[in-house]
């Protein structure tokens, strides 16, 4: 599943404009948010984000796995 790195998101709105499902909006903190119930997981947001703020759960799992295996 995609997710937005709030630290990396600039709030440019490119993902909002290009999301075919209309599942991304700019929140009150001026950062993008994905409505997971509406997201079709097409990867468009990931491919077009100029700041590479759209990430995937596999990154979180990899980091968690590295922490677990390095313990």
N, CA and C atoms as a LAMMPS dump frame, in Angstrom:
ITEM: TIMESTEP
0
ITEM: NUMBER OF ATOMS
213
ITEM: BOX BOUNDS ff ff ff
-5.0000000000000000e+02 5.0000000000000000e+02
-5.0000000000000000e+02 5.0000000000000000e+02
-5.0000000000000000e+02 5.0000000000000000e+02
ITEM: ATOMS id mol type element x y z
1 1 1 N 0.839 -1.189 0
2 1 2 C 0 0 0
3 1 3 C 0.879 1.245 0
4 2 1 N 0.45 2.249 -0.71
5 2 2 C 1.221 3.499 -0.716
6 2 3 C 0.965 4.309 0.547
7 3 1 N 1.906 5.123 0.887
8 3 2 C 1.756 6.075 1.997
9 3 3 C 2.606 7.294 1.683
10 4 1 N 2.299 8.401 2.33
11 4 2 C 2.993 9.659 2.083
12 4 3 C 3.975 9.925 3.227
13 5 1 N 5.216 10.167 2.888
14 5 2 C 6.198 10.604 3.88
15 5 3 C 5.952 12.095 4.099
16 6 1 N 5.416 12.44 5.246
17 6 2 C 5.119 13.843 5.546
18 6 3 C 6.386 14.699 5.545
19 7 1 N 7.51 14.1 5.905
20 7 2 C 8.773 14.839 5.917
21 7 3 C 9.234 15.196 4.505
22 8 1 N 8.861 14.364 3.534
23 8 2 C 9.31 14.582 2.163
24 8 3 C 8.286 15.322 1.303
25 9 1 N 7.018 15.282 1.673
26 9 2 C 5.95 15.898 0.879
27 9 3 C 6.053 17.425 0.924
28 10 1 N 6.008 18.04 -0.252
29 10 2 C 6.057 19.498 -0.34
30 10 3 C 4.669 20.107 -0.519
31 11 1 N 3.652 19.262 -0.677
32 11 2 C 2.297 19.762 -0.872
33 11 3 C 2.065 20.351 -2.248
34 12 1 N 2.846 19.931 -3.229
35 12 2 C 2.757 20.507 -4.575
36 12 3 C 1.445 20.177 -5.282
37 13 1 N 0.816 19.051 -4.924
38 13 2 C -0.469 18.686 -5.502
39 13 3 C -0.407 17.886 -6.792
40 14 1 N 0.783 17.543 -7.253
41 14 2 C 0.899 16.765 -8.49
42 14 3 C 0.173 15.43 -8.349
43 15 1 N 0.307 14.779 -7.206
44 15 2 C -0.358 13.497 -6.992
45 15 3 C -1.88 13.657 -6.973
46 16 1 N -2.346 14.745 -6.384
47 16 2 C -3.786 15.019 -6.329
48 16 3 C -4.343 15.164 -7.737
49 17 1 N -3.653 15.93 -8.562
50 17 2 C -4.104 16.191 -9.934
51 17 3 C -4.073 14.95 -10.814
52 18 1 N -3.195 14.003 -10.528
53 18 2 C -3.007 12.854 -11.397
54 18 3 C -3.569 11.542 -10.874
55 19 1 N -4.128 11.531 -9.693
56 19 2 C -4.685 10.3 -9.132
57 19 3 C -5.959 9.911 -9.885
58 20 1 N -5.967 8.758 -10.579
59 20 2 C -7.149 8.376 -11.35
60 20 3 C -8.359 8.038 -10.483
61 21 1 N -8.13 7.705 -9.207
62 21 2 C -9.231 7.365 -8.303
63 21 3 C -9.715 8.565 -7.507
64 22 1 N -8.979 9.679 -7.574
65 22 2 C -9.354 10.849 -6.783
66 22 3 C -9.222 10.602 -5.293
67 23 1 N -8.272 9.751 -4.913
68 23 2 C -8.167 9.364 -3.506
69 23 3 C -7.116 10.15 -2.715
70 24 1 N -6.511 11.153 -3.344
71 24 2 C -5.493 11.932 -2.642
72 24 3 C -5.962 13.376 -2.525
73 25 1 N -5.776 13.941 -1.353
74 25 2 C -6.097 15.352 -1.139
75 25 3 C -5.001 15.994 -0.298
76 26 1 N -4.96 17.303 -0.321
77 26 2 C -4.025 18.047 0.516
78 26 3 C -4.729 18.338 1.84
79 27 1 N -4.117 17.906 2.923
80 27 2 C -4.695 18.044 4.263
81 27 3 C -4.426 19.437 4.832
82 28 1 N -4.942 19.674 6.022
83 28 2 C -4.77 20.963 6.701
84 28 3 C -3.303 21.306 6.952
85 29 1 N -2.451 20.268 7.064
86 29 2 C -1.023 20.52 7.284
87 29 3 C -0.277 20.775 5.976
88 30 1 N -1.044 20.933 4.881
89 30 2 C -0.515 21.221 3.542
90 30 3 C 0.355 20.091 3.003
91 31 1 N 0.059 18.877 3.436
92 31 2 C 0.716 17.674 2.952
93 31 3 C -0.344 16.761 2.346
94 32 1 N 0.069 15.946 1.379
95 32 2 C -0.873 15.027 0.742
96 32 3 C -1.272 13.908 1.695
97 33 1 N -2.505 13.435 1.524
98 33 2 C -3.031 12.291 2.273
99 33 3 C -3.751 11.379 1.297
100 34 1 N -3.572 10.082 1.466
101 34 2 C -4.247 9.101 0.619
102 34 3 C -5.396 8.487 1.393
103 35 1 N -6.593 8.499 0.792
104 35 2 C -7.748 7.811 1.359
105 35 3 C -7.62 6.345 0.938
106 36 1 N -7.194 5.492 1.845
107 36 2 C -6.916 4.097 1.518
108 36 3 C -8.146 3.326 1.058
109 37 1 N -9.323 3.755 1.476
110 37 2 C -10.544 3.072 1.033
111 37 3 C -10.843 3.37 -0.434
112 38 1 N -10.384 4.504 -0.927
113 38 2 C -10.618 4.886 -2.315
114 38 3 C -9.448 4.534 -3.232
115 39 1 N -8.263 4.352 -2.673
116 39 2 C -7.05 4.087 -3.449
117 39 3 C -7.177 2.771 -4.214
118 40 1 N -6.81 2.797 -5.507
119 40 2 C -6.849 1.585 -6.33
120 40 3 C -5.466 0.95 -6.481
121 41 1 N -4.469 1.503 -5.806
122 41 2 C -3.103 0.979 -5.776
123 41 3 C -2.487 0.826 -7.165
124 42 1 N -2.691 1.843 -7.98
125 42 2 C -2.189 1.81 -9.357
126 42 3 C -0.725 2.225 -9.461
127 43 1 N -0.209 2.958 -8.462
128 43 2 C 1.18 3.383 -8.466
129 43 3 C 1.449 4.7 -9.167
130 44 1 N 0.415 5.336 -9.691
131 44 2 C 0.608 6.608 -10.389
132 44 3 C 1.243 7.645 -9.48
133 45 1 N 0.762 7.764 -8.271
134 45 2 C 1.286 8.768 -7.336
135 45 3 C 2.774 8.545 -7.071
136 46 1 N 3.137 7.297 -6.902
137 46 2 C 4.541 6.953 -6.656
138 46 3 C 5.405 7.349 -7.846
139 47 1 N 4.909 7.09 -9.041
140 47 2 C 5.677 7.351 -10.256
141 47 3 C 5.85 8.836 -10.566
142 48 1 N 4.871 9.657 -10.171
143 48 2 C 4.919 11.071 -10.572
144 48 3 C 5.361 12.037 -9.485
145 49 1 N 5.477 11.593 -8.248
146 49 2 C 5.831 12.509 -7.159
147 49 3 C 7.245 13.058 -7.359
148 50 1 N 7.373 14.38 -7.557
149 50 2 C 8.692 14.951 -7.804
150 50 3 C 9.618 14.921 -6.582
151 51 1 N 9.051 14.815 -5.388
152 51 2 C 9.888 14.777 -4.188
153 51 3 C 10.036 13.36 -3.628
154 52 1 N 9.502 12.373 -4.363
155 52 2 C 9.558 10.965 -3.957
156 52 3 C 8.971 10.734 -2.566
157 53 1 N 7.921 11.499 -2.249
158 53 2 C 7.286 11.387 -0.939
159 53 3 C 6.32 10.216 -0.852
160 54 1 N 5.883 9.696 -1.979
161 54 2 C 4.983 8.545 -1.956
162 54 3 C 5.823 7.289 -1.819
163 55 1 N 5.597 6.579 -0.741
164 55 2 C 6.387 5.401 -0.406
165 55 3 C 5.475 4.169 -0.398
166 56 1 N 6.029 3.004 -0.136
167 56 2 C 5.255 1.761 -0.111
168 56 3 C 5.491 1.015 1.188
169 57 1 N 4.491 0.232 1.599
170 57 2 C 4.595 -0.545 2.833
171 57 3 C 5.81 -1.453 2.83
172 58 1 N 6.225 -1.913 1.673
173 58 2 C 7.383 -2.806 1.623
174 58 3 C 8.618 -2.148 2.231
175 59 1 N 8.703 -0.821 2.142
176 59 2 C 9.825 -0.108 2.759
177 59 3 C 9.739 -0.188 4.279
178 60 1 N 8.541 -0.036 4.816
179 60 2 C 8.364 -0.13 6.271
180 60 3 C 8.679 -1.543 6.743
181 61 1 N 8.225 -2.537 6
182 61 2 C 8.478 -3.922 6.375
183 61 3 C 9.968 -4.232 6.32
184 62 1 N 10.639 -3.743 5.297
185 62 2 C 12.074 -3.97 5.18
186 62 3 C 12.826 -3.361 6.359
187 63 1 N 12.453 -2.15 6.739
188 63 2 C 13.112 -1.48 7.859
189 63 3 C 12.853 -2.241 9.156
190 64 1 N 11.633 -2.686 9.345
191 64 2 C 11.294 -3.442 10.549
192 64 3 C 12.052 -4.759 10.57
193 65 1 N 12.162 -5.389 9.425
194 65 2 C 12.886 -6.649 9.342
195 65 3 C 14.363 -6.449 9.654
196 66 1 N 14.942 -5.376 9.121
197 66 2 C 16.353 -5.086 9.406
198 66 3 C 16.569 -4.873 10.89
199 67 1 N 15.663 -4.149 11.542
200 67 2 C 15.788 -3.918 12.988
201 67 3 C 15.694 -5.227 13.746
202 68 1 N 14.782 -6.072 13.314
203 68 2 C 14.582 -7.357 13.99
204 68 3 C 15.803 -8.258 13.815
205 69 1 N 16.335 -8.319 12.612
206 69 2 C 17.459 -9.215 12.353
207 69 3 C 18.78 -8.692 12.906
208 70 1 N 18.846 -7.387 13.174
209 70 2 C 20.071 -6.811 13.719
210 70 3 C 20.081 -6.76 15.24
211 71 1 N 19.031 -7.279 15.857
212 71 2 C 18.931 -7.246 17.322
213 71 3 C 19.826 -8.275 17.953
